[in-house]
Every structure is written in structure tokens, then in C-alpha cells.
Amino acid sequence: MNGAVTALAPLMPRLQYSASEAARQLSIGTRTLWRYVRAGKLSTVALGGRRFFRHADLAAFIDAHLDTSGAPGKSAPAGLIAKNRASKGKKRTRKAGKT
């Protein structure tokens, strides 16, 4: 090795991500990502006419929504999931006389 030491530098997280990259980091779809933004659960930064997601905001989002119950399965923000389940669980009924 001739005395040369190769040190591995710690990987620096990226400072910002595009919407598709941020969604991939959170293991969610981009539509869900934007739903969290509209709900105020996740913030964005505008640069050059585009919206980006800061690494620190993604990490804070994950920390805020960790499932510490120990239950198996996916962890998700309870408020948005409950809202989606409630709207999907409703059965549509037809009014009498219509077919």
C-alpha cells in the first residue's frame, strides 16, 4: 500500500431534493407528497421557479411521524390516513327511483 491510507469520508446528505426525489426518500408517491405540503405537514423552498424539499425538513417529517408502538406494518401520519380512510369507507347509495 506504500503507506497510503484511504479514509472514507462520511456521506453528506444532499441539502435539497426535487419532488420525485423527496417522495422516493419518504417511500411515498408524489401526489401524497404534495398532499402533505398542502396540509402544512411538509414545507418547500422555492429556487429558480421550482420547489425543492430540504433534507432537514424531510428528516423532521420522518421523526414527527415515527411509529413507536412496535406494531408491524407501515407507519404513516395518522391524521391524513384517517381522513383518507373515512372518505374511502363511505359507500355511495343511490336515491330511490334511480337505477
C-alpha positions as CSV (number, residue, x, y, z in Angstrom):
1,M,0.0,0.0,0.0
2,N,3.0,2.2,0.2
3,G,1.8,3.9,3.3
4,A,-1.2,5.4,1.6
5,V,-4.3,5.4,3.7
6,T,-7.7,5.7,2.1
7,A,-10.2,7.2,4.5
8,L,-13.9,7.1,3.8
9,A,-15.4,10.5,4.2
10,P,-18.8,10.4,5.9
11,L,-21.6,10.8,3.3
12,M,-23.1,14.2,3.4
13,P,-26.8,14.3,2.9
14,R,-28.0,16.4,0.0
15,L,-29.3,19.8,1.0
16,Q,-32.3,19.7,-1.2
17,Y,-34.4,17.2,-3.2
18,S,-36.8,17.6,-6.1
19,A,-40.4,16.4,-5.5
20,S,-39.8,13.0,-7.1
21,E,-36.5,12.5,-5.2
22,A,-38.2,13.6,-1.9
23,A,-41.1,11.2,-2.5
24,R,-38.6,8.4,-3.1
25,Q,-36.8,9.2,0.1
26,L,-40.1,9.0,2.1
27,S,-41.3,5.9,0.2
28,I,-44.5,7.7,-0.9
29,G,-45.9,8.9,-4.2
30,T,-45.5,12.4,-5.4
31,R,-49.3,13.1,-5.2
32,T,-49.1,12.1,-1.5
33,L,-46.0,14.3,-1.0
34,W,-47.9,17.4,-2.4
35,R,-50.9,16.5,-0.3
36,Y,-48.7,16.8,2.8
37,V,-47.4,20.1,1.5
38,R,-51.0,21.5,1.1
39,A,-51.9,20.2,4.5
40,G,-48.9,22.1,6.0
41,K,-47.2,18.9,7.2
42,L,-44.2,19.4,4.9
43,S,-42.6,22.6,3.7
44,T,-40.8,23.5,0.4
45,V,-38.2,26.0,-0.7
46,A,-38.6,28.0,-4.0
47,L,-35.4,28.2,-6.1
48,G,-35.4,29.4,-9.7
49,G,-39.1,28.9,-10.2
50,R,-39.0,25.3,-8.8
51,R,-40.0,23.9,-5.5
52,F,-37.5,21.8,-3.5
53,F,-37.6,19.9,-0.3
54,R,-34.8,20.4,2.3
55,H,-33.1,17.4,3.8
56,A,-33.7,18.8,7.3
57,D,-37.4,19.1,6.6
58,L,-37.7,15.6,5.3
59,A,-35.8,14.3,8.4
60,A,-38.1,16.3,10.7
61,F,-41.1,14.9,8.9
62,I,-39.9,11.4,9.4
63,D,-39.1,12.0,13.1
64,A,-42.5,13.5,13.7
65,H,-44.3,10.5,12.2
66,L,-42.3,7.6,13.6
67,D,-44.4,4.7,14.7
68,T,-43.1,3.8,18.2
69,S,-45.9,1.4,19.0
70,G,-43.9,-1.6,17.9
71,A,-46.8,-2.7,15.7
72,P,-45.7,-4.3,12.4
73,G,-46.5,-2.6,9.1
74,K,-46.1,0.8,7.6
75,S,-46.1,3.9,9.7
76,A,-47.9,6.9,8.3
77,P,-49.2,10.2,9.5
78,A,-52.4,9.3,11.4
79,G,-54.4,12.5,10.6
80,L,-54.1,12.2,6.8
81,I,-54.5,8.4,6.7
82,A,-57.6,8.6,8.9
83,K,-59.1,11.3,6.7
84,N,-58.5,9.2,3.6
85,R,-59.9,6.1,5.1
86,A,-63.0,7.8,6.2
87,S,-63.7,9.2,2.8
88,K,-63.0,5.8,1.1
89,G,-65.0,3.9,3.6
90,K,-68.3,5.6,2.8
91,K,-70.5,3.7,0.4
92,R,-72.4,5.6,-2.1
93,T,-76.1,4.9,-2.2
94,R,-78.4,5.7,-4.9
95,K,-81.6,7.6,-4.3
96,A,-84.8,5.7,-4.5
97,G,-86.3,5.6,-8.0
98,K,-82.9,5.9,-9.8
99,T,-81.2,2.9,-11.4
